[in-house]
Amino acid sequence: MSHDHNLNLNTSQSPGGIPVREGRPGRLSAMESSKITKRITAFSVTIGIVLITLKLIVFRESGSIGILSSLVHSALDLFAALSSFFAVRYAAKLPNKLYRFGRGKAEGFSAVLQVCLIVLAAVHLLEASVSHVEAPSNIEQSGYAIAVMFVAILLTTWLLIAQSWAIKATGSLAVRGDRAHYIADMSANIAVIAGIALSSYTSFLRADALVGVGISLWLFYTAYRLARLAWSQLMDQELPAKERELIRELALKDKRINNIHNLRTRAAGPYIHIQMQLELDDNLSLNEAHAIVVAAENRMMEVYPAADILIHPHPSGCHQMHGNSIFHQGGHHHHDHDH
């Protein structure tokens, strides 16, 4: 059964002409992915240090709770950026005798650390902001504060553009989590400008503190989104349905493959792992079956250079499945037997 009409969702093509969807793990070799993620995380750390320095200076001049909340947020971003900085380097290490599946899940643990930091910062900011809502104060040097926040927005926008490109190329969970921090930070900076302006140029003195409350709530939401991303990798969640369908299509390009059973996939940092059973004619020799399996692996590796692929050839006339039936049921839940 052909599904070629679904392939027009891809954004580019591999050297062999096979359509490729970007922004997913495994699209680049581990080495190429590592080069990109190392550069972008170093850039992220640098921007984080610059933002903290700028906001610390302007907070001392203005005393704005909005600036303080944004400063704490930027400090959190720096910790997250450092976590990503080290995580992507460790995750890219080659598999060895102790870690035969690689160490890609280090990116997931980095995301868990980021979630914990976000929740702690959000609680602290919420407490500080509520106290200032109850007892509002005037903001000094408001024009200067607004100017510095505009600079922070420009720097953050520059970083977000670079991070978006890196995610499109690598699908890195660590970089994706880092970008979520900076998206929240940029939104917070815009809100802080609005709060300072309202508090300074109108009678609404509590606006600055209310912005702090809003930022803390945004941080809770950011933590939730990052937790979902980390959960998907650490719990070996299947790749998205479109990715699984593309893997099936790549395998079934060989007409000698009658069907696919028990397709299982998972992502781990820059790597992905793919397992499946190929249903082949009973009368094929071992050498012929091996050649078909190798050709299928090569088609998948062309699209997923960082994939670890394990394929088991299965005779069509044999109805006895291999392995634990519990995991077969999991595969059937995804309707692998219906194609």
VOGU-3710 file (C-alpha; in Angstrom, 3 decimals, decimal comma):
1> mshdhnlnln> 0,000/0,000/0,000  1,537/3,319/-1,018  1,532/6,436/1,108  3,615/8,712/-1,114  1,033/11,476/-0,870  2,094/12,013/2,744  5,690/12,764/1,813  4,952/16,257/0,560  5,094/17,382/4,184  8,890/17,151/4,071
11> tsqspggipv> 10,974/20,262/3,735  14,103/18,926/2,017  15,600/15,864/0,390  18,454/13,582/1,265  21,287/13,028/-1,264  19,417/9,995/-2,550  16,287/12,006/-3,286  14,296/10,685/-0,318  12,135/13,428/1,257  13,240/14,451/4,734
21> regrpgrlsa> 11,363/16,244/7,507  13,669/18,441/9,543  13,665/19,310/13,225  13,698/15,737/14,495  16,441/13,741/16,238  18,524/11,478/14,035  18,378/13,655/10,906  22,077/14,482/11,071  25,025/12,314/11,992  25,969/12,536/15,663
31> messkitkri> 29,134/14,436/14,740  27,328/17,046/12,624  24,600/17,448/15,238  27,197/17,824/17,976  29,018/20,612/16,114  25,797/22,611/15,814  24,593/22,067/19,378  28,019/22,847/20,844  28,161/26,172/19,007  24,606/27,207/19,856
41> tafsvtigiv> 24,912/26,325/23,550  28,156/28,308/23,826  26,387/31,255/22,192  23,479/30,845/24,613  25,786/30,959/27,651  27,463/34,113/26,329  24,147/35,894/25,750  22,960/34,801/29,192  25,991/36,404/30,883  25,499/39,659/28,939
51> litlklivfr> 21,786/39,833/29,835  22,404/39,219/33,533  25,057/41,956/33,631  22,785/44,494/31,912  19,760/43,732/34,106  21,790/43,749/37,330  23,065/47,245/36,503  19,614/48,594/35,641  18,000/46,998/38,715  20,477/48,782/40,998
61> esgsigilss> 19,559/52,061/39,317  15,773/51,613/39,186  14,746/49,231/41,979  12,026/47,853/39,664  10,469/44,552/40,783  9,803/43,850/37,114  13,522/44,237/36,370  14,320/42,055/39,382  11,973/39,328/38,153  13,522/39,538/34,695
71> lvhsaldlfa> 17,002/39,401/36,260  16,129/36,247/38,166  14,654/34,824/34,987  17,877/35,574/33,087  19,923/33,969/35,882  17,726/30,910/35,474  18,319/31,031/31,722  22,060/31,044/32,319  21,870/27,980/34,575  19,734/26,273/31,943
81> alssffavry> 22,163/27,281/29,205  25,082/25,864/31,206  23,132/22,659/31,748  22,510/22,396/28,004  26,135/23,324/27,292  27,434/20,303/29,187  24,521/17,977/28,346  24,885/18,186/24,558  28,608/17,495/24,830  28,082/14,446/27,019
91> aaklpnklyr> 25,113/13,199/24,967  27,207/13,283/21,775  29,844/10,907/23,154  30,143/7,747/21,117  28,635/4,494/22,431  31,070/2,248/24,282  31,050/-1,094/26,080  29,289/0,403/29,098  26,772/2,585/27,209  25,978/0,592/24,090
101> fgrgkaegfs> 22,919/2,732/23,284  24,923/5,940/23,630  24,366/8,668/26,212  21,798/10,757/24,386  19,374/10,784/27,322  21,702/13,211/29,081  19,732/15,891/27,230  16,546/14,666/28,899  18,124/14,851/32,360  19,293/18,374/31,532
111> avlqvclivl> 15,684/19,286/30,757  14,555/17,824/34,118  17,103/20,021/35,912  15,808/23,029/33,998  12,238/22,234/35,057  13,261/22,135/38,737  15,084/25,473/38,430  12,114/27,071/36,713  9,649/25,975/39,395  11,882/27,238/42,220
121> aavhlleasv> 12,386/30,595/40,497  8,676/30,923/39,757  7,742/30,369/43,404  10,294/32,953/44,557  9,156/35,551/42,026  5,506/34,997/42,833  6,143/35,656/46,538  8,183/38,805/45,832  5,674/40,134/43,315  2,659/39,616/45,572
131> shveapsnie> 4,386/41,515/48,388  5,026/44,454/46,030  1,416/44,378/44,811  0,382/44,939/48,427  2,965/47,716/48,922  3,809/49,342/45,544  6,769/51,725/45,211  7,926/54,268/42,667  10,491/53,279/40,012  13,641/55,335/39,522
141> qsgyaiavmf> 15,412/55,854/36,173  12,470/54,367/34,262  13,630/55,654/30,854  17,056/54,107/31,354  15,463/50,827/32,454  13,234/50,683/29,393  16,191/51,361/27,063  18,217/48,519/28,595  15,264/46,141/28,315  14,976/46,952/24,619
151> vaillttwll> 18,632/45,981/24,205  17,895/42,730/26,042  15,008/42,015/23,661  17,253/42,527/20,615  19,955/40,200/21,999  17,384/37,552/22,908  15,773/37,747/19,459  19,179/37,201/17,869  19,728/34,126/20,036  16,230/32,730/19,360
161> iaqswaikat> 16,784/32,915/15,605  20,030/30,958/15,956  18,430/28,418/18,305  15,477/27,878/15,957  17,883/27,091/13,140  19,797/24,650/15,362  16,581/22,878/16,410  15,459/22,627/12,790  18,777/21,013/11,922  19,224/18,709/14,933
171> gslavrgdra> 15,946/18,350/16,832  17,977/18,672/20,051  15,862/18,434/23,214  18,445/20,379/25,241  18,483/23,266/22,764  14,692/23,138/22,475  14,405/23,445/26,257  16,953/26,261/26,298  15,003/28,109/23,621  11,815/27,764/25,693
181> hyiadmsani> 13,619/29,615/28,491  14,626/32,473/26,237  11,203/32,741/24,587  9,750/33,183/28,060  12,525/35,661/28,867  11,815/37,790/25,810  8,079/37,782/26,567  8,928/38,779/30,130  11,134/41,630/28,901  8,277/43,002/26,810
191> aviagialss> 5,932/42,727/29,791  8,470/44,434/32,045  8,700/47,405/29,661  4,915/47,711/29,734  4,871/47,467/33,537  7,603/50,080/34,020  5,903/52,457/31,580  2,532/52,114/33,319  4,016/52,463/36,798  6,144/55,481/35,826
201> ytsflradal> 3,862/57,467/33,540  0,402/56,612/34,930  -1,159/56,352/38,371  -1,200/52,554/38,159  1,749/51,956/40,525  1,004/48,248/40,946  1,517/47,516/37,222  5,237/46,723/37,703  4,541/44,189/40,467  1,643/42,633/38,539
211> vgvgislwlf> 4,047/42,043/35,657  6,176/40,042/38,090  3,135/37,918/38,943  2,487/37,319/35,252  6,092/36,308/34,623  5,994/33,799/37,483  2,864/32,213/36,026  4,562/32,082/32,624  7,487/30,273/34,235  5,151/27,605/35,622
221> ytayrlarla> 3,774/27,077/32,118  7,307/26,871/30,689  8,179/24,235/33,289  5,155/22,185/32,243  6,140/22,285/28,571  9,742/21,306/29,290  8,598/18,487/31,568  6,541/17,028/28,719  9,546/17,128/26,373  11,827/15,486/28,934
231> wsqlmdqelp> 9,205/12,841/29,769  8,863/11,797/26,125  12,555/10,914/25,830  13,283/9,562/29,288  10,236/7,276/29,083  11,127/6,098/25,553  7,993/7,517/23,983  7,495/6,606/20,335  8,543/9,034/17,627  5,679/11,133/16,176
241> akerelirel> 3,240/9,299/13,913  4,559/11,061/10,784  8,101/9,913/11,563  6,955/6,332/12,089  5,035/6,459/8,811  8,115/7,721/6,985  10,169/4,856/8,447  7,546/2,394/7,204  7,558/3,945/3,741  11,339/3,765/3,532
251> alkdkrinni> 11,269/0,068/4,452  8,409/-0,830/2,097  10,072/0,725/-0,966  11,403/-2,782/-1,617  8,508/-4,804/-3,047  10,062/-8,007/-1,719  9,100/-6,858/1,789  5,519/-8,002/2,318  4,811/-6,337/5,650  6,264/-4,810/8,798
261> hnlrtraagp> 5,577/-5,955/12,346  6,434/-4,608/15,794  7,917/-1,292/14,712  9,379/0,325/17,823  11,138/3,691/17,930  12,570/6,037/20,528  14,755/9,120/20,664  17,768/9,754/22,899  19,440/13,112/22,357  20,975/13,191/18,867
271> yihiqmqlel> 20,271/9,480/18,362  17,162/7,489/17,517  16,656/3,740/17,857  14,501/1,741/15,439  13,449/-1,904/15,719  11,147/-3,890/13,438  10,374/-7,251/11,868  10,264/-7,517/8,075  7,901/-10,097/6,614  9,640/-11,830/3,681
281> ddnlslneah> 8,815/-14,731/1,356  9,452/-18,169/2,848  11,632/-19,421/-0,003  14,346/-16,752/0,256  17,835/-17,911/1,188  19,552/-16,476/4,242  21,864/-14,459/2,000  18,928/-13,015/0,044  17,056/-12,082/3,219  20,204/-10,492/4,607
291> aivvaaenrm> 20,662/-8,396/1,454  17,063/-7,123/1,710  17,527/-6,219/5,375  20,802/-4,371/4,700  19,217/-2,442/1,830  16,311/-1,409/4,097  18,756/-0,269/6,769  20,673/1,790/4,218  17,490/3,566/3,073  16,673/4,505/6,655
301> mevypaadil> 20,255/5,502/7,460  20,229/7,879/4,495  17,426/9,827/6,170  18,443/9,090/9,787  22,285/9,039/9,882  22,231/8,945/13,700  19,874/5,958/13,879  20,604/2,627/15,535  18,552/0,132/13,504  17,778/-3,483/14,410
311> ihphpsgchq> 15,768/-5,498/11,856  14,633/-9,099/12,200  13,610/-10,931/8,974  10,448/-12,983/9,440  9,010/-15,611/7,030  5,497/-14,794/5,832  4,317/-18,374/6,355  5,280/-18,382/10,035  2,621/-16,981/12,361  4,648/-17,382/15,548
321> mhgnsifhqg> 5,971/-13,998/16,635  9,283/-13,466/18,424  9,845/-11,823/21,767  7,602/-10,956/24,698  3,920/-10,743/23,750  3,449/-7,698/26,022  5,540/-5,618/23,653  3,762/-7,085/20,623  0,525/-5,732/22,040  2,151/-2,326/22,332
331> ghhhhdhdh> 3,108/-2,501/18,675  -0,377/-3,630/17,665  -1,790/-0,653/19,514  -0,087/1,457/16,834  -1,710/-0,677/14,102  1,583/-1,981/12,706  -0,194/-5,194/11,699  -2,783/-3,375/9,611  -0,474/-2,325/6,779
//
